[in-house]
Amino acid sequence: MTDYVICYDICHPKRLLRIHRALRRQAVALQYSVFLFSGTPLQLQRCLDELESLMDKHRDDIRAYPLPQRGLRLRLGKSLLPSGIQWSGLPEPWQDIST
């Protein structure tokens, strides 16, 4: 399994909501328009095919970037969760450096 960052820029509010919902079913939301997808290349292609069917190819932009298997993975900035609560949605190698 490989991790991918999927992000999007969608122009129309209805399409934006549909794409956001479709991604929430298949990936972990890191930010509103940035998701972490873990899967095989075939699973990624199926996900992207579904997103492509929901988007306007002339106005919208959806991108997927593979993450390296090794290396530092961390999140910087203010945590969305209260102190003492840990989010288990991220894979194990991620580090949380909250301010």
C-alpha positions as CSV (number, residue, x, y, z in Angstrom):
1,M,0.0,0.0,0.0
2,T,1.2,3.5,-0.8
3,D,0.1,6.8,0.7
4,Y,-1.0,9.6,-1.6
5,V,-1.9,13.2,-1.0
6,I,-5.0,14.1,-3.0
7,C,-6.0,17.8,-3.2
8,Y,-8.5,19.7,-5.2
9,D,-9.7,23.1,-6.4
10,I,-13.3,23.0,-7.4
11,C,-15.1,26.0,-8.8
12,H,-18.8,25.2,-8.3
13,P,-20.2,24.7,-4.7
14,K,-22.4,21.6,-5.7
15,R,-19.5,19.8,-7.3
16,L,-17.2,20.8,-4.4
17,L,-19.6,19.1,-2.0
18,R,-20.0,16.0,-4.1
19,I,-16.2,15.6,-4.5
20,H,-15.5,16.3,-0.8
21,R,-18.1,13.6,0.2
22,A,-16.7,11.1,-2.3
23,L,-13.2,11.6,-0.9
24,R,-14.3,11.4,2.7
25,R,-15.6,7.9,2.0
26,Q,-12.2,6.7,0.6
27,A,-9.5,8.9,2.3
28,V,-8.7,10.8,5.5
29,A,-9.2,14.5,5.5
30,L,-6.1,16.4,6.5
31,Q,-7.6,19.8,5.6
32,Y,-10.8,20.8,3.9
33,S,-9.4,20.2,0.3
34,V,-6.4,17.9,1.2
35,F,-6.8,14.2,1.8
36,L,-4.5,11.2,2.6
37,F,-5.3,8.2,0.5
38,S,-3.7,4.8,1.3
39,G,-4.0,2.0,-1.2
40,T,-2.7,0.3,-4.2
41,P,-2.3,2.0,-7.6
42,L,-5.5,0.3,-8.8
43,Q,-7.5,1.5,-5.8
44,L,-6.1,5.1,-6.4
45,Q,-7.1,4.9,-10.1
46,R,-10.7,3.8,-9.1
47,C,-10.9,6.7,-6.7
48,L,-9.6,9.2,-9.3
49,D,-12.0,7.7,-11.9
50,E,-14.9,8.4,-9.5
51,L,-13.7,12.0,-8.9
52,E,-13.2,12.6,-12.6
53,S,-16.9,11.6,-13.2
54,L,-17.9,14.3,-10.7
55,M,-15.7,17.1,-11.8
56,D,-15.8,19.7,-14.7
57,K,-12.6,18.9,-16.5
58,H,-12.3,22.4,-17.9
59,R,-12.8,24.3,-14.6
60,D,-11.8,22.0,-11.8
61,D,-8.4,20.7,-10.7
62,I,-7.7,17.4,-8.8
63,R,-4.2,16.2,-8.1
64,A,-2.7,13.1,-6.4
65,Y,0.9,13.0,-5.2
66,P,2.6,9.8,-4.0
67,L,4.4,10.1,-0.6
68,P,7.7,8.3,-0.2
69,Q,7.6,5.0,1.7
70,R,10.4,6.3,4.1
71,G,11.0,9.7,5.5
72,L,9.6,12.2,8.0
73,R,5.9,12.8,8.0
74,L,4.6,15.4,10.4
75,R,1.8,17.9,10.9
76,L,2.7,21.4,12.1
77,G,0.4,24.0,13.7
78,K,-2.6,24.2,16.0
79,S,-4.3,20.9,16.6
80,L,-8.0,20.7,15.8
81,L,-8.6,18.4,18.8
82,P,-8.4,19.3,22.5
83,S,-5.3,18.6,24.5
84,G,-4.9,15.0,25.4
85,I,-7.1,13.7,22.5
86,Q,-5.2,11.9,19.8
87,W,-6.6,11.3,16.3
88,S,-6.0,7.7,15.2
89,G,-7.0,8.3,11.6
90,L,-3.5,9.0,10.5
91,P,-1.1,6.1,9.8
92,E,1.4,5.3,12.5
93,P,4.5,6.9,11.1
94,W,3.0,10.4,11.3
95,Q,4.2,12.8,14.0
96,D,2.1,15.6,15.4
97,I,3.9,18.7,16.4
98,S,1.2,21.0,17.7
99,T,1.6,24.6,18.8
